[in-house]
Every structure is written in structure tokens, then in C-alpha cells.
Amino acid sequence: MSRPIDWQRVPLSADVQKILVIKIKYIGDVVLAVPALRALRARHPQAEIHVLTAEDAAHGLRHLPWLTRVWAFPRTRGKLRLSDSLPMLRAMRRERFDVSVDLVGNDRGAYLSRFIGAPRRLGVVVTDAGSPWLAKVMYNEFIDDPDSTRHQSVRDYYILQAWDIPKPLSWKAEVKSDPALAKTAAEWLPGNPVLLHVSTSQVKKEWSTTSWIELGQRLVASNYPVVFSSGASAREQELLKPLREAGFTCLPPTPGLDLFIAILARPKLFICGDTATLHLSAGLGVPTIGLFGATSTSCWAPMGAKQVALQGAECVCSGHWRECQNPQPCLQAITPAAVMESVSNLIGPSGF
């Protein structure tokens, strides 16, 4: 049984000038940290707040006006790549941050925290690992790792309690698109259709093609305009082929994530599995329906009155598997009829 570490709340000074938040994770994880960042901003309205995150995740934060700067770290899974980012890290060191907090607590964040060198460095100690030596060397303030059964946004905020930061007023995510791309986005996605995104980064999180086709047909029969989309990889684009063959309009790959985020701001409703696009769309204020199977809605679903999450059957897959190994995947327990009911409840009668 793990033993909790001994930590105390040490509030930040009211006149703290520069705060660095480190979260080197995927874009959806980073968007879910926004409520914690807002809580930090509310407590320290005059301070500079910088965020260090992965290159792709930086797109989800870049246009938030209340963040001072978002630093994009070159990220390759399993590799630190410090040599590729040394110029940027040296520039960050010259910023002379007063404090930093690592919201993840892995080796990468610990090394970066120590290199950047804020006098106060808050980090997470994974208690099951017995207070690892790395954390003791790299950080000088500590807090227990958050309860893994809590929602990810709550877990991110929990870490800030070591600085006595009050709870955020809202748990909703927040994303801003580039206003310079609004006209181009309207050309790519005219009107305000229901946008259905069929792909995720992991096959086990993807609804079946037959279910997407049936849902599309039900939407069209109810006079909802429908457009399908997917990620830009060859595998993800291939998922759109049977939908085109069934007569549906499908978006081509967009040239850049910033444009895709601008497109995501346009739909009347967005439907997809548990992936970054779901959190980006919810953060943009679009009503969403999320389809969850291998992951839990209680931990990962977007929060907010306009966000609906449907949970499939109980998942028995390992969290490390990219593809489901069961003959009846949990996600497929969600039916097109159940999604249609949520569509009607969320955005009202058809024919908009």
C-alpha cells in the first residue's frame, strides 16, 4: 500500500510575476487542463502565465488571450530530444520564471522543470513508486499524484492546491480558433451542418463504419445536413471511403491543425469518439456527442451543458492495447438510435 507524501500548502505571493505550467501530453489532455489554468489566472490576474506543452497540443492553447505565451516542445513518444529544443529551453531559462508546476510528473517534465530553473518548482510524486529519487532532485515542492478515478480536469486542478489556488468557477474547457482563418474555414465547411468525425488515434476508440453509415442515413432522413471528417493519416482517410461510396459529403485532409480547429468552430453539432477533436470542439463551444468505450466518461468526457457523452459496454481491454481484442467491442454497444435520441435532445427539431 502506498504511503502519502508529506506536503503542505505554500501559497504563491500575490506579487508573483512569472508562472510556468508544464504539461507535455497529447492535445486532448492539454485542453482538459484549461480549467486549472483559468483558476491560476483568476488568482494571479497580473502575473505572466506561460505554458510549455507538446508541439501539436500548443495549437489548442495558442489563441487564448489570457495566456501570456505558449511554448511548443518537439515531442517524440519515448524520446526526450533535448538537443532539438535546447535553443528554446535556453530562452525559457532566460525568462527567469518565479515558479513552475509540472502537471504530469513524468521524467520528461521533471528534467525540463529543473533545466528551466524556477526557484520554486512544484511537481507530482507518484506514491506507488515510493517517492522516486528523480522527483526529489528535480522539484523542490511536492504533492501526491492525483486520484486516477477523478476527471482529468479535476486532477490537473488538484495539483495547484499545493499553492492554495481556489477551485475554478467552471470546469468547461476553452479553445479559441484563429480569427484570420474564419473565412477559409467557411469555404471548407459551408453552413452549419452536423459534423461526424470517424477516426481517433486508437482503433479501439472508433465506432464501426456500419454504425456511422446508419447514423448518417438517420440524420439525412430527419433533414439534418451531414458532413463526415477524419484525421489526415492514410489509415484515417481510408475510413471515409465507404462513407463517400454511400453518398455522404466528406472533408478532404486540411492543410494544418489551425485550419481544422477553425473548421471545428462551425458545426451545429459535432459527433465523434474519445479523441482530441472532441475536446477541441467542446472547447470552442460547439454542442458535442462523445462516444466512449475503452475510456470512461467520468474521467475524460467534456464538461458542460452542451456536451453529451454516451458510454458503451464495460471495457475489459488493457489500456495499452491500440485495438480491441474482444469479439464484441464495448464501443459498438452504442446504437445509432441512441445517438439520434441525443441529437434531438441536444439541438432540437431537424431542418435547421
C-alpha positions as CSV (number, residue, x, y, z in Angstrom):
1,M,0.0,0.0,0.0
2,S,1.4,3.4,-1.0
3,R,2.1,6.0,1.7
4,P,1.1,9.6,1.1
5,I,3.9,12.1,1.0
6,D,4.1,14.9,3.5
7,W,3.2,18.1,1.7
8,Q,1.9,21.5,2.8
9,R,0.1,24.3,1.0
10,V,2.5,27.1,0.4
11,P,0.6,29.9,-1.4
12,L,2.2,31.9,-4.1
13,S,3.0,35.5,-3.3
14,A,0.4,38.0,-4.5
15,D,3.1,39.8,-6.4
16,V,4.4,36.7,-8.3
17,Q,5.4,37.9,-11.8
18,K,6.1,34.8,-13.9
19,I,4.5,31.4,-13.7
20,L,5.3,28.4,-15.9
21,V,2.9,25.5,-16.3
22,I,4.4,22.3,-17.9
23,K,2.1,19.7,-19.4
24,I,3.8,17.6,-22.1
25,K,0.9,15.5,-23.2
26,Y,-1.5,15.0,-26.1
27,I,-3.8,17.8,-27.3
28,G,-6.9,16.5,-25.7
29,D,-5.2,16.1,-22.3
30,V,-3.9,19.7,-22.6
31,V,-7.3,21.1,-23.4
32,L,-8.7,19.5,-20.3
33,A,-6.1,21.4,-18.2
34,V,-7.6,24.7,-19.2
35,P,-9.9,25.0,-16.1
36,A,-6.9,24.6,-13.9
37,L,-5.1,27.3,-15.9
38,R,-8.1,29.6,-15.6
39,A,-8.1,29.1,-11.8
40,L,-4.4,30.1,-11.8
41,R,-5.2,33.2,-13.8
42,A,-8.1,34.2,-11.6
43,R,-5.9,34.0,-8.5
44,H,-3.0,35.9,-10.1
45,P,-4.6,38.3,-12.7
46,Q,-1.4,40.4,-13.1
47,A,1.1,37.6,-13.5
48,E,2.5,36.3,-16.7
49,I,1.3,32.8,-17.3
50,H,3.4,30.7,-19.7
51,V,2.6,27.1,-20.7
52,L,5.1,24.5,-22.0
53,T,3.5,21.7,-24.0
54,A,3.9,19.4,-27.0
55,E,4.1,21.0,-30.5
56,D,0.7,19.7,-31.6
57,A,-1.0,20.4,-28.3
58,A,0.1,24.1,-28.4
59,H,-2.5,24.7,-31.1
60,G,-5.3,24.1,-28.6
61,L,-4.0,26.9,-26.3
62,R,-2.3,29.4,-28.7
63,H,-5.2,31.8,-29.1
64,L,-6.4,32.0,-25.5
65,P,-6.0,35.8,-24.8
66,W,-5.4,35.4,-21.1
67,L,-2.3,33.2,-21.5
68,T,1.0,35.2,-21.9
69,R,2.8,32.6,-24.1
70,V,2.5,29.0,-25.2
71,W,5.9,27.3,-25.8
72,A,5.8,24.3,-28.2
73,F,8.1,21.5,-27.3
74,P,9.2,19.0,-30.0
75,R,7.7,15.7,-28.8
76,T,8.5,12.2,-29.9
77,R,7.0,9.4,-27.8
78,G,9.6,7.7,-25.7
79,K,12.4,10.2,-26.6
80,L,13.4,13.3,-24.8
81,R,15.0,15.1,-27.8
82,L,16.6,17.8,-25.7
83,S,19.2,18.6,-28.4
84,D,16.3,19.6,-30.8
85,S,14.9,22.1,-28.2
86,L,17.9,23.4,-26.4
87,P,17.7,26.9,-28.0
88,M,14.1,27.2,-26.9
89,L,14.9,25.9,-23.4
90,R,17.7,28.3,-23.0
91,A,15.3,31.1,-24.0
92,M,12.9,29.9,-21.4
93,R,15.7,29.8,-18.8
94,R,16.4,33.4,-19.6
95,E,12.8,34.3,-18.8
96,R,13.6,33.7,-15.1
97,F,10.3,32.3,-14.0
98,D,9.4,32.8,-10.4
99,V,7.7,29.4,-10.1
100,S,6.9,26.4,-12.3
101,V,4.5,23.5,-11.9
102,D,4.6,20.2,-13.8
103,L,1.1,18.8,-14.1
104,V,2.2,15.3,-15.3
105,G,5.1,14.2,-13.1
106,N,7.0,12.1,-15.6
107,D,10.7,12.1,-16.3
108,R,10.4,14.5,-19.2
109,G,8.6,17.1,-17.2
110,A,10.9,16.7,-14.3
111,Y,14.0,17.3,-16.4
112,L,12.5,20.3,-18.1
113,S,11.4,21.8,-14.8
114,R,15.0,21.5,-13.4
115,F,16.6,22.8,-16.6
116,I,14.4,25.9,-16.8
117,G,15.3,26.5,-13.2
118,A,12.5,28.5,-11.5
119,P,13.4,28.9,-7.8
120,R,10.1,27.2,-6.8
121,R,9.4,24.0,-8.8
122,L,6.2,22.1,-7.9
123,G,5.9,18.5,-9.1
124,V,3.8,15.4,-8.7
125,V,5.2,12.4,-6.8
126,V,3.9,9.1,-7.8
127,T,3.3,7.5,-4.4
128,D,3.1,3.9,-5.8
129,A,6.8,4.4,-6.9
130,G,7.8,5.2,-3.4
131,S,8.7,8.9,-3.9
132,P,11.1,8.4,-6.7
133,W,14.6,10.0,-6.4
134,L,14.1,11.9,-9.7
135,A,11.3,14.0,-8.3
136,K,13.3,14.8,-5.1
137,V,16.2,16.1,-7.3
138,M,14.2,18.0,-9.9
139,Y,11.4,19.5,-7.8
140,N,11.6,21.3,-4.5
141,E,7.9,21.3,-3.8
142,F,5.7,18.2,-4.0
143,I,2.2,16.9,-4.0
144,D,0.7,13.4,-4.2
145,D,-0.2,12.1,-7.6
146,P,-4.0,12.8,-8.1
147,D,-6.6,10.1,-7.8
148,S,-6.8,8.4,-11.1
149,T,-10.6,7.8,-10.8
150,R,-11.3,11.6,-10.9
151,H,-11.9,13.6,-14.1
152,Q,-8.7,14.7,-15.7
153,S,-9.6,18.4,-15.3
154,V,-10.1,17.9,-11.6
155,R,-6.8,16.0,-11.4
156,D,-5.0,18.9,-13.0
157,Y,-6.5,21.4,-10.6
158,Y,-5.8,19.2,-7.6
159,I,-2.0,19.8,-8.2
160,L,-2.5,23.5,-7.9
161,Q,-3.9,23.1,-4.3
162,A,-0.2,22.9,-3.2
163,W,-0.2,26.7,-4.0
164,D,-3.6,27.2,-2.4
165,I,-5.3,28.1,-5.7
166,P,-9.1,28.3,-5.3
167,K,-11.2,25.9,-7.4
168,P,-12.2,27.1,-10.9
169,L,-15.6,28.6,-11.3
170,S,-16.3,26.4,-14.3
171,W,-14.9,23.0,-15.4
172,K,-15.7,23.7,-19.1
173,A,-12.8,23.6,-21.5
174,E,-11.9,26.7,-23.6
175,V,-10.4,26.9,-27.1
176,K,-10.1,29.8,-29.5
177,S,-9.7,29.4,-33.2
178,D,-7.5,31.8,-35.3
179,P,-9.9,34.6,-36.4
180,A,-7.8,35.1,-39.5
181,L,-8.9,31.6,-40.7
182,A,-12.6,32.1,-40.3
183,K,-13.3,32.9,-43.9
184,T,-11.3,30.0,-45.2
185,A,-13.0,27.7,-42.7
186,A,-16.4,28.8,-44.0
187,E,-15.3,27.9,-47.5
188,W,-14.2,24.4,-46.4
189,L,-17.4,23.8,-44.3
190,P,-20.3,26.0,-45.7
191,G,-23.3,26.4,-43.4
192,N,-23.6,24.8,-40.1
193,P,-24.0,21.0,-40.6
194,V,-23.8,18.1,-38.2
195,L,-20.1,17.1,-38.5
196,L,-19.3,13.5,-37.8
197,H,-15.6,12.6,-37.2
198,V,-15.0,8.9,-37.6
199,S,-11.4,8.4,-36.6
200,T,-9.3,8.5,-33.4
201,S,-5.6,7.9,-32.7
202,Q,-6.5,4.4,-31.5
203,V,-8.6,1.9,-33.4
204,K,-10.3,0.6,-30.2
205,K,-11.9,4.1,-29.8
206,E,-13.5,4.0,-33.2
207,W,-17.2,3.3,-33.9
208,S,-17.9,0.8,-36.7
209,T,-18.3,2.0,-40.3
210,T,-21.8,0.4,-40.4
211,S,-22.9,2.4,-37.4
212,W,-21.6,5.7,-38.9
213,I,-23.4,4.9,-42.2
214,E,-26.7,4.1,-40.3
215,L,-26.4,7.3,-38.2
216,G,-25.7,9.4,-41.3
217,Q,-28.8,7.9,-43.0
218,R,-31.0,8.6,-40.0
219,L,-29.7,12.2,-39.8
220,V,-30.4,12.8,-43.5
221,A,-33.8,11.2,-43.2
222,S,-34.6,13.7,-40.5
223,N,-33.4,16.6,-42.6
224,Y,-30.1,17.3,-40.8
225,P,-27.3,18.3,-43.1
226,V,-24.4,15.9,-42.6
227,V,-20.6,16.1,-43.3
228,F,-18.1,13.4,-42.3
229,S,-14.4,14.0,-41.5
230,S,-11.4,12.1,-40.2
231,G,-7.7,12.6,-39.3
232,A,-5.1,13.2,-42.0
233,S,-3.2,9.9,-41.8
234,A,-3.6,7.4,-44.6
235,R,-5.3,4.9,-42.3
236,E,-7.8,7.5,-41.0
237,Q,-8.6,8.8,-44.5
238,E,-9.3,5.3,-45.7
239,L,-12.2,5.2,-43.2
240,L,-14.0,7.8,-45.2
241,K,-14.0,5.7,-48.4
242,P,-17.2,3.7,-47.6
243,L,-18.9,6.8,-46.5
244,R,-18.2,8.5,-49.8
245,E,-19.4,5.4,-51.6
246,A,-22.7,5.7,-49.5
247,G,-23.2,9.2,-51.0
248,F,-22.1,11.3,-48.0
249,T,-20.1,14.5,-48.2
250,C,-16.6,14.1,-46.6
251,L,-14.0,16.7,-45.9
252,P,-10.6,16.3,-47.5
253,P,-7.5,16.5,-45.3
254,T,-6.9,20.0,-44.1
255,P,-3.5,21.7,-44.5
256,G,-2.7,22.3,-40.9
257,L,-4.3,21.9,-37.5
258,D,-5.0,25.6,-37.1
259,L,-7.4,25.5,-40.1
260,F,-9.0,22.3,-38.8
261,I,-9.7,24.0,-35.4
262,A,-11.3,26.9,-37.3
263,I,-13.5,24.4,-39.2
264,L,-14.4,22.7,-35.9
265,A,-15.9,26.0,-34.7
266,R,-18.6,25.9,-37.4
267,P,-20.8,22.8,-37.0
268,K,-24.3,23.0,-35.4
269,L,-23.3,19.7,-33.7
270,F,-20.1,17.6,-33.6
271,I,-20.1,13.8,-33.0
272,C,-17.1,11.6,-32.6
273,G,-15.2,9.2,-30.3
274,D,-12.9,10.0,-27.4
275,T,-10.2,11.9,-29.2
276,A,-8.6,15.3,-29.4
277,T,-11.2,16.7,-31.8
278,L,-14.0,16.1,-29.3
279,H,-12.2,18.2,-26.7
280,L,-11.3,20.9,-29.2
281,S,-14.9,21.1,-30.4
282,A,-16.3,21.3,-26.9
283,G,-13.7,24.0,-26.0
284,L,-14.9,26.0,-29.0
285,G,-18.4,26.0,-27.6
286,V,-19.9,23.6,-30.1
287,P,-22.5,21.1,-28.8
288,T,-20.9,17.6,-28.9
289,I,-21.8,14.0,-28.5
290,G,-18.9,11.8,-27.5
291,L,-18.9,8.1,-28.0
292,F,-16.9,6.3,-25.2
293,G,-16.0,2.7,-24.9
294,A,-12.4,1.9,-24.0
295,T,-12.2,5.1,-21.9
296,S,-14.5,6.3,-19.1
297,T,-16.9,9.3,-19.5
298,S,-16.4,10.0,-15.8
299,C,-12.7,10.7,-16.4
300,W,-12.5,12.0,-19.9
301,A,-15.8,13.4,-21.2
302,P,-16.0,17.1,-21.9
303,M,-17.9,19.0,-19.2
304,G,-20.7,21.5,-19.9
305,A,-24.4,21.7,-20.6
306,K,-24.0,21.3,-24.3
307,Q,-21.8,18.2,-24.1
308,V,-23.3,14.7,-24.1
309,A,-21.3,11.5,-23.5
310,L,-22.5,8.1,-24.3
311,Q,-20.8,5.1,-22.7
312,G,-20.6,1.7,-24.3
313,A,-20.4,-1.7,-22.6
314,E,-18.0,-2.4,-19.8
315,C,-14.5,-2.5,-21.3
316,V,-12.2,-5.3,-20.4
317,C,-9.3,-4.4,-22.7
318,S,-5.9,-3.5,-21.5
319,G,-5.4,0.3,-21.6
320,H,-2.1,-0.3,-23.5
321,W,-3.9,-2.1,-26.5
322,R,-4.4,0.1,-29.5
323,E,-7.0,-2.3,-30.9
324,C,-9.8,-4.1,-29.1
325,Q,-9.2,-7.9,-28.7
326,N,-12.8,-8.8,-27.9
327,P,-15.3,-10.3,-30.4
328,Q,-17.9,-7.7,-29.2
329,P,-16.1,-4.4,-28.8
330,C,-17.5,-2.3,-26.0
331,L,-17.9,0.8,-28.1
332,Q,-20.2,-1.0,-30.5
333,A,-22.9,-1.3,-27.8
334,I,-23.8,2.3,-28.5
335,T,-26.5,2.2,-31.2
336,P,-27.2,4.8,-33.9
337,A,-30.8,5.1,-32.4
338,A,-29.3,6.1,-29.1
339,V,-27.2,8.8,-30.7
340,M,-30.2,10.1,-32.7
341,E,-32.1,10.5,-29.4
342,S,-29.2,12.6,-28.0
343,V,-29.1,14.7,-31.2
344,S,-32.8,15.5,-30.8
345,N,-32.4,16.3,-27.1
346,L,-29.3,18.5,-27.7
347,I,-30.1,20.6,-30.7
348,G,-33.9,20.2,-31.1
349,P,-36.0,19.5,-34.2
350,S,-34.5,18.8,-37.6
351,G,-34.5,21.0,-40.6
352,F,-32.3,23.8,-39.2
